[in-house]
Amino acid sequence: MTQTTASRRVYLDHAATTPVRPEVAEAMLRFMVTDFGNASSVHGFGRVAKEATENARAQVASLMGARPEEIVLMSGGTEADNMAIRGAVLANAGRGRHVITTKIEHHAVLHTCEGLEKEGLAEVTYLPVDAQALVSAEAVAEAIRPDTVLVSLMFANNEVGTIQPVAEVGRLCREKGILFHTDAVQAYGALPLDVDALGIDLLSASSHKIYGPKGIGALFIRKGRKVRPLITGGFQERNRRAGTSNVPGAVGFGLAAELAMKEMEGRRRRLVALRDRLINGLVKKVEFTRLNGHPTLRLPNNANLSFEFVEGESILLSLDMKGVAASSGSACTSGSLEPSHVLLAMGLPPEVAHGSVRMTLGTGNTDEDVDYVLEVLPPIIDRLRAMSPLHAKVVAGREARKGG
Ligand SMILES: *Cc1c(COP(=O)(O)O)cnc(C)c1O
């Protein structure tokens, strides 16, 4: 972005990606340099790679209460979403072709659904959300048709952090015999989750959101559920995903998952404290500021705020000059001038949606980082608002009312 002259660097974009933990990077190195074998080979080099991959699969499975053979390793959350939705629709075409999802899903889900509609392979219902970005289980129930084959509801939203009623929807789908997919990329490793207790048939997870490497993720496919592979070729991943196994990636993902499981409660407590201090501090210091998303059903690390009368992009550039990395909506839509589809679905007026900033904390953030943002952000908003005729008008109107 811009030239940074700041003395401090504060990374607050962990929903976009996280740094790889040093011990994770170190564990991976061995499977690139020394034990570099192809996990499909029968010789010793291959067996070592295979064993490491299977160990990683078990670690990834354990963090969601799944069995290792239900985990398909692939390139990331996007591929997992693609395979879950397209693969389930194609494999279950005999039962119907209606899909239920929501307006606030990640584009990996939305664009896959839209593609299936264009190809004439599915009819999709996109459920609305309330002002806190919550989907109602009743709305899911009402949308179910005799030909509904799949419900796809994200576990927690990547932009505003709202945690969805996954258990209720899972129970509903189980009763009706409908496949239930959840994009849990933001929740996996951050919240306790158990695929059996929650009635989940398909779950997407990604390594680089949990301090593992980029380019690897997983789709959980419950035993007995039918999903058509997207990538064909060799017989890897029990014929469900072809291509030479990404052994270093798997090893890194597995270790990151194990660390997330061990550290989950401690991380959660720390992040919630930092998050709430950040949110409350900004709401108190900066008038015309609102929190987007649910106040309590919320990811531990997510703060998404709208600062009225200013452009989110301008805030981001100013923050970047101060060494603070934040985001407006999702990384995939920033750069475009479209307001976030999530904020619009929540009913935010476009001009307020434009003034939104997402700050997502991570394990490396400290109290000092939060202090720094609370120090540098309010003057940025003041300076930008000084250029807003609308802000001047609103303040003048208020002063006049006070005076008269
Ligand atoms: C990041 C993200 C994805 C995409 O995962 P990749 O591994 O980057 O492809 C999908 N869904 C959600 C909710 C995400 O936050």
The ligand as an SDF file (V2000), in Angstrom:
LIG
                    3D

 15 15  0  0  0  0  0  0  0  0999 V2000
  -10.3220  -17.4670    4.1150 C   0  0  0  0  0  0  0  0  0  0  0  0
  -11.6760  -18.0420    3.9580 C   0  0  0  0  0  0  0  0  0  0  0  0
  -11.9680  -18.9540    2.9310 C   0  0  0  0  0  0  0  0  0  0  0  0
  -10.9510  -19.3330    1.8790 C   0  0  0  0  0  0  0  0  0  0  0  0
   -9.9420  -20.1510    2.3690 O   0  0  0  0  0  0  0  0  0  0  0  0
   -8.5540  -20.2640    1.5630 P   0  0  0  0  0  0  0  0  0  0  0  0
   -7.7960  -21.3250    2.2770 O   0  0  0  0  0  0  0  0  0  0  0  0
   -7.9090  -18.9260    1.6480 O   0  0  0  0  0  0  0  0  0  0  0  0
   -8.8950  -20.6250    0.1610 O   0  0  0  0  0  0  0  0  0  0  0  0
  -13.2390  -19.4830    2.8610 C   0  0  0  0  0  0  0  0  0  0  0  0
  -14.1770  -19.1470    3.7650 N   0  0  0  0  0  0  0  0  0  0  0  0
  -13.9410  -18.2890    4.7730 C   0  0  0  0  0  0  0  0  0  0  0  0
  -15.0230  -17.9990    5.7520 C   0  0  0  0  0  0  0  0  0  0  0  0
  -12.6840  -17.6990    4.9000 C   0  0  0  0  0  0  0  0  0  0  0  0
  -12.4760  -16.8370    5.8930 O   0  0  0  0  0  0  0  0  0  0  0  0
  1  2  1  0
  2  3  1  0
  2 14  2  0
  3  4  1  0
  3 10  2  0
  4  5  1  0
  5  6  1  0
  6  7  2  0
  6  8  1  0
  6  9  1  0
 10 11  1  0
 11 12  2  0
 12 13  1  0
 12 14  1  0
 14 15  1  0
M  END
$$$$
